[in-house]
Amino acid sequence: MTFRKYVMISMVLLCGSALLLGCSEDNPATPTSGDEAPPAAISGLTARLLPDGDVELNWDASTQPNLSGYNVYRHIMSEQAIGKLTTSPITTNSYIDIHASEGPVYEYFVTAVSAKGLESAYAATWIDTEPGSSKGEGFEE
């Protein structure tokens, strides 16, 4: 059936794209269930290099009802994979990446997560950890 093939191909393309962060084995780009929509994306995401080499992320707290917290992801620009830094949604609107190292350019992505586990679109920022380099700038998709 053409429609079914199109839906499956679309799901593969969405989950295969580098930045669809809501995909997982349990949720492979499925439409939202029930009346709940994913939360709105967060805003105000910034990254700051700390003196010890860690990277501090801060963002505006979400006012969405039924928010479980936030997921944080990191992409090292010289690599393809995006890694999830939080094992479960965190409830604070900041995160310190203690595993950052001097030299790479990092992209960070933060999503808001509803109580039902639905993730928002991501907000993103980047930071260059090379000494004397530019700090980075936030952007939203």
DSSP file with accessible surface (Angstrom, degrees, kcal/mol):
  #  RESIDUE AA STRUCTURE BP1 BP2  ACC     N-H-->O    O-->H-N    N-H-->O    O-->H-N    TCO  KAPPA ALPHA  PHI   PSI    X-CA   Y-CA   Z-CA
    1    1 A M     >        0   0  178      0, 0.0     4,-2.1     0, 0.0     5,-0.2   0.000 360.0 360.0 360.0 128.2    0.0    0.0    0.0
    2    2 A T  H  >  +     0   0  123      1,-0.2     4,-2.6     2,-0.2     5,-0.2   0.917 360.0  52.3 -62.3 -45.5    1.5    3.3   -1.0
    3    3 A F  H  > S+     0   0  149      1,-0.2     4,-2.5     2,-0.2    -1,-0.2   0.941 110.0  48.4 -59.2 -46.2    0.3    5.3    1.9
    4    4 A R  H  > S+     0   0  176      1,-0.2     4,-2.6     2,-0.2    -1,-0.2   0.918 111.6  49.9 -62.0 -42.8    1.7    2.8    4.4
    5    5 A K  H  X S+     0   0  143     -4,-2.1     4,-3.0     2,-0.2     5,-0.2   0.926 110.4  51.0 -61.6 -42.2    5.1    2.8    2.6
    6    6 A Y  H  X S+     0   0  152     -4,-2.6     4,-2.8     2,-0.2    -2,-0.2   0.936 110.9  47.8 -61.1 -44.7    5.1    6.6    2.7
    7    7 A V  H  X S+     0   0   51     -4,-2.5     4,-2.5     2,-0.2    -2,-0.2   0.944 114.0  46.8 -62.5 -45.0    4.4    6.7    6.4
    8    8 A M  H  X S+     0   0  103     -4,-2.6     4,-2.5     2,-0.2    -2,-0.2   0.930 113.3  48.0 -64.7 -43.3    7.1    4.1    7.2
    9    9 A I  H  X S+     0   0   97     -4,-3.0     4,-2.9    -5,-0.2     5,-0.2   0.937 111.7  50.9 -63.5 -41.7    9.6    5.9    5.0
   10   10 A S  H  X S+     0   0   32     -4,-2.8     4,-2.8    -5,-0.2    -2,-0.2   0.919 110.0  49.6 -61.0 -42.0    8.7    9.2    6.7
   11   11 A M  H  X S+     0   0   47     -4,-2.5     4,-2.8     2,-0.2     5,-0.3   0.927 111.7  48.4 -64.7 -41.6    9.2    7.7   10.1
   12   12 A V  H  X S+     0   0   97     -4,-2.5     4,-2.3     2,-0.2    -2,-0.2   0.939 113.1  47.6 -63.8 -43.8   12.6    6.2    9.1
   13   13 A L  H  X S+     0   0  116     -4,-2.9     4,-1.2     2,-0.2    -2,-0.2   0.926 114.0  47.1 -64.1 -42.6   13.7    9.6    7.7
   14   14 A L  H  < S+     0   0   88     -4,-2.8     3,-0.5    -5,-0.2     6,-0.3   0.951 117.4  40.9 -64.5 -47.6   12.5   11.4   10.8
   15   15 A a  H  < S+     0   0   45     -4,-2.8    -1,-0.2     1,-0.2    -2,-0.2   0.803 114.7  53.8 -72.6 -25.5   14.1    9.1   13.2
   16   16 A G  H  < S+     0   0   64     -4,-2.3    -1,-0.2    -5,-0.3    -2,-0.2   0.678  86.5  99.7 -81.8 -16.6   17.2    8.8   11.1
   17   17 A S  S >< S-     0   0   55     -4,-1.2     3,-0.9    -3,-0.5    -3,-0.0  -0.384  83.2-120.0 -70.6 150.4   17.7   12.5   10.9
   18   18 A A  T 3  S+     0   0   70      1,-0.2    -1,-0.1    -2,-0.1    64,-0.1   0.763 103.3  41.0 -64.1 -24.5   20.3   13.8   13.3
   19   19 A L  T 3  S+     0   0   53     -5,-0.1     2,-1.3     1,-0.0    -1,-0.2   0.285  73.0 107.5-119.0  13.4   18.0   16.1   15.3
   20   20 A L    X   +     0   0   62     -3,-0.9     3,-0.8    -6,-0.3   101,-0.1  -0.745  42.8 174.2 -86.8  96.1   14.7   14.4   15.9
   21   21 A L  T 3   +     0   0   21     -2,-1.3    -1,-0.2     1,-0.2    90,-0.1   0.618  61.4  72.3 -84.7 -11.2   15.4   13.7   19.5
   22   22 A G  T 3  S+     0   0   21     -3,-0.1     7,-0.3    97,-0.1     2,-0.3   0.508  74.6 105.8 -82.0  -3.2   12.0   12.3   20.4
   23   23 A a    <   +     0   0   32     -3,-0.8     2,-0.3     5,-0.1     3,-0.0  -0.569  38.1 139.8 -80.8 140.3   12.6    9.0   18.6
   24   24 A S        -     0   0   63      3,-0.6     3,-0.1    -2,-0.3    -2,-0.0  -0.938  67.4 -87.1-159.4 177.7   13.4    5.9   20.6
   25   25 A E  S    S+     0   0  191     -2,-0.3    -1,-0.1     1,-0.2    -2,-0.0   0.877 130.3  43.2 -62.6 -33.9   12.5    2.3   20.5
   26   26 A D  S    S+     0   0  155      1,-0.2    -1,-0.2    -3,-0.0    -3,-0.1   0.709 126.5  30.2 -82.7 -22.7    9.4    3.0   22.5
   27   27 A N        +     0   0   40     -3,-0.1     2,-2.3     2,-0.0    -3,-0.6  -0.556  66.1 177.8-138.1  70.5    8.4    6.1   20.5
   28   28 A P  S    S-     0   0   50      0, 0.0    -5,-0.1     0, 0.0   -13,-0.1  -0.418  77.2 -61.0 -79.9  71.5    9.6    5.9   16.9
   29   29 A A  S    S+     0   0   28     -2,-2.3    -6,-0.1    -7,-0.3     3,-0.1   0.859  86.1 166.0  59.5  38.1    8.1    9.3   15.7
   30   30 A T        -     0   0   68      1,-0.1    -1,-0.2   -19,-0.0     3,-0.1  -0.540  42.3-101.0 -81.0 150.2    4.6    8.2   16.5
   31   31 A P        -     0   0  118      0, 0.0    -1,-0.1     0, 0.0     2,-0.0  -0.275  50.5 -86.2 -64.1 158.7    1.9   10.9   16.7
   32   32 A T        -     0   0   63      1,-0.1     2,-0.3    -3,-0.1     5,-0.1  -0.327  44.7-130.3 -66.3 149.3    0.9   12.1   20.1
   33   33 A S    >   -     0   0   81     -3,-0.1     3,-0.8     3,-0.0    -1,-0.1  -0.718  61.7  -8.0-102.0 152.1   -1.8   10.1   21.8
   34   34 A G  T 3  S-     0   0   66     -2,-0.3    -2,-0.0     1,-0.2     0, 0.0  -0.237 113.4 -43.3  66.6-151.2   -4.9   11.4   23.4
   35   35 A D  T 3  S+     0   0  172      2,-0.1     2,-0.4     0, 0.0    -1,-0.2   0.527 105.0 105.8 -91.7  -8.5   -5.5   15.1   23.9
   36   36 A E    <   -     0   0   40     -3,-0.8    -3,-0.0    80,-0.0    78,-0.0  -0.604  49.6-165.5 -83.0 131.8   -2.0   15.9   25.0
   37   37 A A        -     0   0   64     -2,-0.4    81,-0.1     1,-0.1     3,-0.1  -0.719  37.7 -86.7-102.1 159.4    0.4   17.7   22.6
   38   38 A P        -     0   0   58      0, 0.0    81,-0.1     0, 0.0    -1,-0.1  -0.284  55.1 -96.5 -59.8 153.9    4.2   17.9   23.3
   39   39 A P        -     0   0   10      0, 0.0    82,-0.4     0, 0.0    73,-0.1  -0.227  46.3 -89.8 -66.7 163.2    5.2   20.8   25.4
   40   40 A A        -     0   0   53     80,-0.1    80,-0.2     1,-0.1    72,-0.1  -0.385  51.4 -94.4 -69.2 151.6    6.4   24.0   23.8
   41   41 A A        -     0   0   43      1,-0.1    81,-0.1    81,-0.1    -1,-0.1  -0.321  42.5-111.0 -65.0 149.7   10.2   24.3   23.2
   42   42 A I        -     0   0    5     79,-0.4     2,-0.3    68,-0.3     3,-0.1  -0.302  32.6-152.3 -75.2 166.4   12.3   26.0   25.8
   43   43 A S        +     0   0   53     17,-0.4    17,-2.6     1,-0.1    80,-0.1  -0.878  62.3  44.9-134.3 167.9   13.9   29.4   25.2
   44   44 A G        +     0   0   33     -2,-0.3     2,-0.3    15,-0.2    -1,-0.1   0.705  65.0 172.8  75.0  22.9   16.9   31.3   26.3
   45   45 A L        +     0   0   11     14,-0.1     2,-0.3    -3,-0.1    14,-0.2  -0.464   4.1 171.2 -70.8 126.3   19.4   28.4   26.1
   46   46 A T  E     -A   58   0A  75     12,-2.6    12,-1.9    -2,-0.3     2,-0.4  -0.949  21.7-150.3-132.3 154.9   23.0   29.6   26.7
   47   47 A A  E     -A   57   0A  17     -2,-0.3     2,-0.4    79,-0.2    10,-0.2  -0.979  12.5-174.1-125.1 140.6   26.3   27.8   27.2
   48   48 A R  E     -A   56   0A 119      8,-2.2     8,-3.2    -2,-0.4     2,-0.5  -0.999  22.7-131.5-137.8 131.2   29.2   29.0   29.2
   49   49 A L  E     -A   55   0A  67     -2,-0.4     6,-0.2     6,-0.2     5,-0.1  -0.719  26.6-146.0 -81.7 123.3   32.7   27.6   29.6
   50   50 A L    >   -     0   0   27      4,-3.1     3,-2.4    -2,-0.5    -1,-0.0  -0.517  25.5-106.3 -87.0 159.4   33.6   27.4   33.3
   51   51 A P  T 3  S+     0   0  138      0, 0.0    -1,-0.1     0, 0.0    -2,-0.0   0.805 119.9  55.3 -56.5 -29.8   37.2   27.9   34.5
   52   52 A D  T 3  S-     0   0  113      2,-0.1     3,-0.1     1,-0.1    -3,-0.0   0.428 123.1-102.8 -84.8   2.4   37.6   24.1   35.2
   53   53 A G  S <  S+     0   0   23     -3,-2.4     2,-0.1     1,-0.3    -1,-0.1   0.348  80.7 129.7  95.6  -9.2   36.6   23.3   31.6
   54   54 A D        -     0   0   29     -5,-0.1    -4,-3.1    45,-0.1     2,-0.5  -0.378  55.8-127.8 -71.4 159.9   33.1   22.2   32.4
   55   55 A V  E     -AB  49  97A   0     42,-1.6    42,-3.2    -6,-0.2     2,-0.5  -0.954  16.6-154.2-114.1 125.6   30.2   23.6   30.3
   56   56 A E  E     -AB  48  96A  36     -8,-3.2    -8,-2.2    -2,-0.5     2,-0.4  -0.872   7.5-163.7-101.4 127.8   27.3   25.2   32.1
   57   57 A L  E     +AB  47  95A   0     38,-3.5    38,-2.1    -2,-0.5     2,-0.3  -0.906   9.9 177.1-108.6 138.8   23.9   25.3   30.3
   58   58 A N  E     +AB  46  94A  52    -12,-1.9   -12,-2.6    -2,-0.4     2,-0.3  -0.986   2.5 168.7-137.5 148.3   21.1   27.6   31.4
   59   59 A W        -     0   0    5     34,-1.9     2,-0.2    -2,-0.3   -15,-0.2  -0.963  43.0 -82.3-152.2 164.6   17.6   28.2   29.9
   60   60 A D        -     0   0   90    -17,-2.6   -17,-0.4    -2,-0.3     2,-0.1  -0.525  53.0-109.3 -70.3 134.7   14.3   29.9   30.8
   61   61 A A        -     0   0   62     -2,-0.2     2,-0.2   -19,-0.1    -1,-0.1  -0.383  33.6-117.7 -64.6 139.2   12.1   27.7   33.0
   62   62 A S        -     0   0   32      1,-0.1    -1,-0.1    -2,-0.1     5,-0.1  -0.554  15.2-159.9 -77.6 144.6    9.1   26.3   31.2
   63   63 A T        +     0   0  142     -2,-0.2    -1,-0.1     2,-0.0    -2,-0.0   0.227  48.1 132.2-104.6  10.5    5.6   27.4   32.5
   64   64 A Q    >   -     0   0   70    -24,-0.1     3,-0.7     1,-0.1     2,-0.1  -0.372  59.8-118.6 -61.9 138.1    4.0   24.4   30.7
   65   65 A P  T 3  S+     0   0   99      0, 0.0    -1,-0.1     0, 0.0    -2,-0.0  -0.393  93.7  21.8 -72.7 156.2    1.5   22.4   32.9
   66   66 A N  T 3  S+     0   0  121      1,-0.2    49,-2.4    48,-0.1     2,-0.5   0.831  82.7 165.7  57.2  37.2    2.3   18.8   33.6
   67   67 A L  E <   -C  114   0B  47     -3,-0.7    47,-0.3    47,-0.2    -1,-0.2  -0.719  26.0-169.0 -86.5 128.3    6.0   19.2   32.8
   68   68 A S  E     -     0   0B  53     45,-2.9     2,-0.3    -2,-0.5    46,-0.2   0.806  51.9 -95.7 -81.5 -34.8    8.2   16.3   33.9
   69   69 A G  E     -C  113   0B   3     44,-1.6    44,-3.0    22,-0.1     2,-0.3  -0.996  47.7 -53.3 154.4-147.3   11.5   18.1   33.3
   70   70 A Y  E     -CD 112  90B  10     20,-2.2    20,-2.7    -2,-0.3     2,-0.4  -0.966  28.2-145.8-135.1 144.1   14.1   18.5   30.6
   71   71 A N  E     -C  111   0B   6     40,-2.1    40,-2.2    -2,-0.3     2,-0.4  -0.892  16.7-154.8-106.2 141.8   16.3   16.2   28.5
   72   72 A V  E     -C  110   0B   0     -2,-0.4    13,-2.9    38,-0.2    14,-1.1  -0.963  12.0-177.0-120.1 133.5   19.8   17.4   27.6
   73   73 A Y  E     -CE 109  84B  17     36,-2.9    36,-2.2    -2,-0.4     2,-0.4  -0.908   8.3-155.9-126.8 154.2   21.8   16.1   24.6
   74   74 A R  E     -CE 108  83B  47      9,-3.0     9,-3.0    -2,-0.3     2,-0.4  -0.994   5.0-168.7-134.2 141.1   25.3   16.8   23.3
   75   75 A H  E     -CE 107  82B  26     32,-3.0    32,-3.0    -2,-0.4     2,-0.6  -0.996  16.6-144.5-126.2 124.6   26.8   16.6   19.8
   76   76 A I  E >   -C  106   0B  27      5,-0.6     3,-2.6    -2,-0.4    30,-0.2  -0.820  20.2-136.5 -85.7 122.9   30.6   16.9   19.3
   77   77 A M  T 3  S+     0   0   94     28,-2.8    -1,-0.1    -2,-0.6    29,-0.1   0.764 100.7  55.9 -57.7 -27.6   30.9   18.7   16.0
   78   78 A S  T 3  S+     0   0  106     27,-0.3    -1,-0.3    -3,-0.0     2,-0.3   0.490 106.8  60.4 -83.7  -1.3   33.7   16.4   14.7
   79   79 A E  S <  S-     0   0  110     -3,-2.6    -4,-0.0     2,-0.1     0, 0.0  -0.778  74.1-136.4-121.4 167.9   31.5   13.3   15.2
   80   80 A Q  S    S+     0   0  183     -2,-0.3    -1,-0.1    -5,-0.0    -3,-0.0   0.831  72.7  85.9 -92.8 -36.3   28.1   12.2   13.8
   81   81 A A        -     0   0   69      1,-0.0    -5,-0.6    -6,-0.0     2,-0.5  -0.306  61.4-146.0 -75.6 150.0   26.3   10.9   16.9
   82   82 A I  E     -E   75   0B  41     -7,-0.2     2,-0.4   -64,-0.1    -7,-0.2  -0.962  19.0-153.4-109.0 129.4   24.2   12.9   19.4
   83   83 A G  E     -E   74   0B  36     -9,-3.0    -9,-3.0    -2,-0.5     2,-0.5  -0.846  13.1-128.6-108.3 141.7   24.4   11.6   23.0
   84   84 A K  E     -E   73   0B 104     -2,-0.4   -11,-0.3   -11,-0.2   -13,-0.0  -0.760  19.1-170.7 -85.2 124.6   21.8   12.0   25.7
   85   85 A L        +     0   0   38    -13,-2.9     2,-0.4    -2,-0.5   -12,-0.2   0.714  67.0  65.3 -89.4 -23.5   23.4   13.4   28.8
   86   86 A T        -     0   0    7    -14,-1.1     4,-0.0     1,-0.1    -1,-0.0  -0.867  64.3-156.0-104.1 133.2   20.5   13.0   31.2
   87   87 A T  S    S+     0   0  143     -2,-0.4    -1,-0.1     1,-0.2   -16,-0.0   0.778  85.0   3.1 -77.1 -26.3   19.3    9.5   32.0
   88   88 A S  S    S-     0   0   70    -18,-0.1    -1,-0.2     0, 0.0   -18,-0.1  -0.944 105.6 -65.6-147.9 164.3   15.8   10.9   32.9
   89   89 A P        -     0   0   39      0, 0.0     2,-0.3     0, 0.0   -18,-0.2  -0.279  49.6-139.9 -58.0 134.2   14.3   14.3   32.7
   90   90 A I  B     -D   70   0B  39    -20,-2.7   -20,-2.2     2,-0.1    -4,-0.0  -0.680   1.5-145.7 -91.8 153.2   15.9   16.8   35.1
   91   91 A T  S    S+     0   0  121     -2,-0.3     2,-0.2   -22,-0.2    -1,-0.1   0.509  71.9  82.8-100.7  -5.0   13.8   19.3   37.0
   92   92 A T  S    S-     0   0   75      2,-0.2   -22,-0.1   -22,-0.1    -2,-0.1  -0.624  78.0-128.3 -94.8 159.0   16.2   22.3   37.1
   93   93 A N  S    S+     0   0   65     -2,-0.2   -34,-1.9   -34,-0.0     2,-0.3  -0.120  87.0  61.7 -99.4  40.1   16.6   24.7   34.2
   94   94 A S  E     -B   58   0A  42    -36,-0.2     2,-0.3     2,-0.0   -36,-0.2  -0.980  57.2-172.4-155.0 158.9   20.4   24.3   34.2
   95   95 A Y  E     -B   57   0A  46    -38,-2.1   -38,-3.5    -2,-0.3     2,-0.5  -0.976  13.7-147.6-154.5 140.1   22.9   21.6   33.6
   96   96 A I  E     -B   56   0A  75     -2,-0.3     2,-1.1   -40,-0.2   -40,-0.2  -0.965  11.5-148.0-114.3 121.0   26.7   21.3   33.9
   97   97 A D  E >   +B   55   0A   0    -42,-3.2   -42,-1.6    -2,-0.5     3,-0.9  -0.765  18.8 177.5 -86.4 100.0   28.5   19.0   31.5
   98   98 A I  T 3  S+     0   0  105     -2,-1.1    -1,-0.2     1,-0.2   -42,-0.0   0.520  74.5  62.8 -82.4  -5.0   31.3   17.7   33.6
   99   99 A H  T 3  S+     0   0  134    -44,-0.1    -1,-0.2     2,-0.1     2,-0.1   0.327  73.8 116.4-102.4   6.5   32.5   15.5   30.7
  100  100 A A    <   -     0   0   13     -3,-0.9     2,-0.3   -45,-0.1     6,-0.0  -0.435  49.9-158.0 -70.4 148.1   33.3   18.3   28.3
  101  101 A S        -     0   0   66     -2,-0.1    28,-0.1   -47,-0.0     2,-0.1  -0.912  25.1 -89.3-128.2 158.9   37.0   18.6   27.4
  102  102 A E  S    S+     0   0  147     -2,-0.3    28,-0.2     1,-0.2     3,-0.1  -0.413 101.0  29.6 -67.6 134.1   39.1   21.4   26.0
  103  103 A G  S    S+     0   0   24     26,-0.4    27,-0.4     1,-0.3    -1,-0.2  -0.369  86.2  96.8 121.3 -56.1   39.2   21.6   22.3
  104  104 A P        -     0   0   34      0, 0.0    25,-2.3     0, 0.0     2,-0.5  -0.249  67.6-123.2 -71.6 160.9   36.0   20.4   20.6
  105  105 A V  E     - F   0 128B  41     23,-0.2   -28,-2.8    24,-0.1     2,-0.4  -0.899  34.1-160.3 -95.7 126.3   33.1   22.4   19.5
  106  106 A Y  E     -CF  76 127B   4     21,-2.9    21,-2.5    -2,-0.5     2,-0.4  -0.891  13.1-156.9-110.0 142.3   30.0   21.1   21.2
  107  107 A E  E     -CF  75 126B  31    -32,-3.0   -32,-3.0    -2,-0.4     2,-0.4  -0.953  14.5-160.2-109.1 136.5   26.4   21.6   20.2
  108  108 A Y  E     -CF  74 125B   0     17,-3.2    17,-2.0    -2,-0.4     2,-0.4  -0.942   5.4-167.2-118.6 142.7   23.8   21.2   23.0
  109  109 A F  E     -CF  73 124B   0    -36,-2.2   -36,-2.9    -2,-0.4     2,-0.4  -0.989   1.9-170.0-128.7 135.2   20.1   20.4   22.6
  110  110 A V  E     -CF  72 123B   0     13,-2.3    13,-2.0    -2,-0.4     2,-0.3  -0.991   2.9-173.9-128.5 133.3   17.5   20.7   25.4
  111  111 A T  E     -C   71   0B   1    -40,-2.2   -40,-2.1    -2,-0.4     2,-0.3  -0.931  23.6-126.6-121.2 149.5   13.9   19.5   25.1
  112  112 A A  E     -C   70   0B   0      9,-0.4     8,-2.5    -2,-0.3     2,-0.4  -0.738  26.8-150.3 -88.1 144.8   11.0   19.9   27.6
  113  113 A V  E     -CG  69 119B   4    -44,-3.0   -45,-2.9    -2,-0.3   -44,-1.6  -0.976   3.0-140.8-124.3 128.3    9.4   16.6   28.6
  114  114 A S  E >   -C   67   0B   5      4,-2.6     3,-2.2    -2,-0.4   -47,-0.2  -0.307  34.2-101.4 -78.0 169.2    5.7   16.2   29.5
  115  115 A A  T 3  S+     0   0   72    -49,-2.4   -48,-0.1     1,-0.3    -1,-0.1   0.784 125.8  55.4 -60.9 -26.2    4.5   13.9   32.3
  116  116 A K  T 3  S-     0   0  132    -50,-0.2    -1,-0.3     2,-0.1   -49,-0.1   0.384 123.7-105.5 -87.7   3.5    3.5   11.4   29.5
  117  117 A G    <   +     0   0   43     -3,-2.2     2,-0.3     1,-0.3    -2,-0.1   0.554  69.3 147.9  87.9   7.8    7.1   11.5   28.2
  118  118 A L        -     0   0   23    -81,-0.1    -4,-2.6     1,-0.0     2,-0.3  -0.615  37.2-143.1 -78.5 133.3    6.4   13.6   25.1
  119  119 A E  B     -G  113   0B  35     -2,-0.3    -6,-0.2    -6,-0.2   -97,-0.1  -0.767   6.1-133.4 -99.8 144.5    9.4   15.8   24.1
  120  120 A S        -     0   0   10     -8,-2.5   -80,-0.1    -2,-0.3   -99,-0.1  -0.206  42.0 -77.9 -75.9 174.9    9.2   19.3   22.7
  121  121 A A        -     0   0   61    -82,-0.4    -9,-0.4     1,-0.1   -79,-0.4  -0.365  64.2-100.9 -63.0 159.5   11.1   20.5   19.7
  122  122 A Y        -     0   0   26   -103,-0.2    19,-1.0   -81,-0.1     2,-0.4  -0.520  21.4-149.8 -90.0 154.5   14.7   21.2   20.7
  123  123 A A  E     -FH 110 140B   1    -13,-2.0   -13,-2.3    -2,-0.2     2,-0.3  -0.895  26.8-163.3-108.8 148.8   16.4   24.4   21.5
  124  124 A A  E     +FH 109 139B   0     15,-2.3    15,-3.5    -2,-0.4     2,-0.3  -0.956  20.3 170.5-137.9 154.7   20.1   24.4   20.7
  125  125 A T  E     -FH 108 138B   3    -17,-2.0   -17,-3.2    -2,-0.3     2,-0.3  -0.950  16.7-146.5-149.9 165.4   23.3   26.3   21.4
  126  126 A W  E     -F  107   0B  77     11,-0.6     2,-0.3    -2,-0.3   -19,-0.2  -0.939   7.5-168.2-135.1 159.8   27.0   25.7   20.7
  127  127 A I  E     -F  106   0B   1    -21,-2.5   -21,-2.9    -2,-0.3     2,-0.6  -0.986  16.6-142.5-148.9 138.1   30.3   26.4   22.4
  128  128 A D  E     -F  105   0B  36      6,-0.8   -23,-0.2    -2,-0.3     5,-0.2  -0.910  10.8-168.0 -99.3 119.5   33.9   26.2   21.2
  129  129 A T        +     0   0    3    -25,-2.3   -26,-0.4    -2,-0.6   -24,-0.1   0.345  48.5 119.1 -93.7   6.6   36.1   24.9   24.1
  130  130 A E  S >  S-     0   0  102    -27,-0.4     3,-2.0   -28,-0.2    -2,-0.1  -0.557  80.2 -99.5 -68.6 131.3   39.3   25.8   22.3
  131  131 A P  T 3  S+     0   0   76      0, 0.0    -1,-0.1     0, 0.0     3,-0.1  -0.262 106.2  12.6 -55.5 133.0   41.2   28.4   24.5
  132  132 A G  T 3  S+     0   0   91      1,-0.2     2,-0.1    -3,-0.1     3,-0.1   0.513 100.4 125.8  80.7   6.5   40.7   31.9   23.2
  133  133 A S  S <  S-     0   0   41     -3,-2.0    -1,-0.2    -5,-0.2     2,-0.0  -0.356  70.4 -78.4 -90.8 175.3   37.9   31.0   20.8
  134  134 A S        -     0   0   72      1,-0.1    -6,-0.8    -3,-0.1    -4,-0.2  -0.346  37.5-129.9 -69.5 155.5   34.4   32.4   20.5
  135  135 A K        -     0   0  148      1,-0.2     2,-0.2    -8,-0.2    -7,-0.1   0.791  44.3-113.6 -80.4 -31.8   31.9   31.2   23.1
  136  136 A G        -     0   0   28     -9,-0.2     2,-0.3   -11,-0.1    -1,-0.2  -0.520  20.9-114.0 116.8 170.8   29.0   30.2   20.9
  137  137 A E        -     0   0  140     -2,-0.2   -11,-0.6    -3,-0.1     2,-0.1  -0.999  20.9-115.0-149.5 141.7   25.5   31.4   20.3
  138  138 A G  E     +H  125   0B  37     -2,-0.3     2,-0.3   -13,-0.2   -13,-0.3  -0.401  32.4 175.1 -75.2 151.8   22.1   30.0   20.9
  139  139 A F  E     -H  124   0B  68    -15,-3.5   -15,-2.3    -2,-0.1     2,-0.4  -0.973  16.9-144.1-150.1 156.4   19.7   29.1   18.1
  140  140 A E  E      H  123   0B 111     -2,-0.3   -17,-0.2   -17,-0.2   -97,-0.0  -0.961 360.0 360.0-126.6 143.5   16.3   27.6   18.0
  141  141 A E              0   0  147    -19,-1.0   -20,-0.0    -2,-0.4    -2,-0.0  -0.809 360.0 360.0-101.1 360.0   14.8   25.2   15.4
